Amino acid sequence: MSVRAIGPYEFPSADRQEVFGEDQLVYVHWRGNPLFCAAAAFRAPQAMPFEQFVEAMVDPWAGSDPSYTPTAPKHWELDGQPFTPQSGRGLRDQGVGHKSLVIFRT
């Protein structure tokens, strides 16, 4: 369904990168889990190591499903491509950008 605008939209996006400073939005989706039908959004520092991001943000979110264990995430994807997280490297250093979509399967 198309949207018909009544005029030009001339307002800057409220979630653009420069609003977040050294942080960024990262979307995370647990593919194949019926409890989480859509990705969750997290605000995370660009320099945060990936394993710390998972431990501090993804694990508590996914842990609301009783079947989740912190060792469960496997088969990572980043923006539609296979992804192998590297220990000790920050999100930005691994290609996780503002509004990137990180997907995992268990």
C-alpha positions as CSV (number, residue, x, y, z in Angstrom):
1,M,0.0,0.0,0.0
2,S,1.5,3.3,-1.0
3,V,1.4,6.5,1.2
4,R,0.3,9.8,-0.2
5,A,2.1,12.7,1.4
6,I,0.3,16.0,1.7
7,G,3.7,17.9,1.3
8,P,7.4,17.4,1.4
9,Y,8.9,15.9,4.5
10,E,11.7,18.2,5.5
11,F,12.6,17.1,9.0
12,P,15.8,15.3,9.9
13,S,15.4,11.7,11.1
14,A,15.4,11.5,14.9
15,D,17.4,8.3,14.8
16,R,20.3,9.5,12.6
17,Q,23.8,8.5,13.6
18,E,25.0,12.0,14.7
19,V,22.3,12.1,17.4
20,F,23.9,9.1,19.1
21,G,27.5,10.3,19.3
22,E,29.8,7.4,20.0
23,D,26.7,5.0,20.3
24,Q,24.7,3.4,17.6
25,L,21.5,1.5,17.1
26,V,21.9,-2.2,16.6
27,Y,18.9,-4.4,15.7
28,V,19.0,-8.1,16.8
29,H,16.7,-10.8,15.6
30,W,16.5,-14.4,16.9
31,R,15.5,-16.1,13.6
32,G,13.1,-19.0,14.0
33,N,11.9,-18.2,17.5
34,P,8.1,-17.6,17.5
35,L,8.3,-15.6,20.7
36,F,10.3,-12.9,19.1
37,C,8.6,-12.1,15.8
38,A,10.6,-8.9,15.1
39,A,14.1,-7.5,15.8
40,A,14.8,-5.7,19.0
41,A,16.7,-2.4,18.9
42,F,19.6,-1.7,21.3
43,R,21.7,1.4,21.8
44,A,25.3,0.3,22.2
45,P,28.7,2.0,22.1
46,Q,30.5,1.5,18.8
47,A,33.6,0.4,20.5
48,M,31.8,-2.2,22.7
49,P,33.3,-5.7,22.1
50,F,30.8,-8.0,20.5
51,E,30.9,-10.6,23.3
52,Q,30.2,-7.8,25.8
53,F,27.3,-6.6,23.6
54,V,25.8,-10.1,23.6
55,E,26.3,-10.6,27.4
56,A,25.0,-7.2,28.4
57,M,22.2,-6.7,26.0
58,V,21.2,-9.7,23.9
59,D,21.3,-12.3,26.7
60,P,18.9,-10.5,29.0
61,W,16.5,-9.8,26.1
62,A,16.6,-13.4,24.7
63,G,16.6,-14.8,28.3
64,S,12.9,-13.9,28.6
65,D,12.4,-17.1,26.6
66,P,12.9,-20.0,29.0
67,S,14.6,-22.1,26.3
68,Y,17.4,-19.6,25.8
69,T,20.9,-20.3,27.2
70,P,23.8,-17.9,26.7
71,T,25.7,-20.5,24.7
72,A,22.8,-21.0,22.3
73,P,23.4,-18.3,19.7
74,K,25.0,-19.8,16.6
75,H,24.9,-19.1,12.9
76,W,25.3,-15.3,13.1
77,E,24.4,-13.0,10.2
78,L,25.2,-9.3,9.8
79,D,23.0,-7.3,7.4
80,G,22.1,-10.5,5.5
81,Q,25.6,-12.0,5.2
82,P,27.2,-14.8,7.2
83,F,29.1,-13.3,10.2
84,T,31.7,-14.7,12.5
85,P,32.1,-12.4,15.6
86,Q,35.7,-11.9,16.6
87,S,36.6,-11.8,20.3
88,G,37.8,-8.5,21.7
89,R,37.0,-6.4,18.6
90,G,34.4,-3.6,18.9
91,L,31.1,-3.5,17.0
92,R,32.2,-0.9,14.5
93,D,35.5,-2.7,13.9
94,Q,33.6,-5.8,12.9
95,G,31.4,-4.0,10.5
96,V,28.4,-3.6,12.8
97,G,27.2,-0.1,11.8
98,H,24.4,2.2,12.9
99,K,21.1,0.4,12.3
100,S,22.8,-2.9,11.3
101,L,20.7,-6.0,11.7
102,V,22.4,-8.9,13.6
103,I,20.6,-12.2,13.3
104,F,21.3,-15.4,15.1
105,R,19.8,-18.9,15.2
106,T,20.0,-21.5,17.9
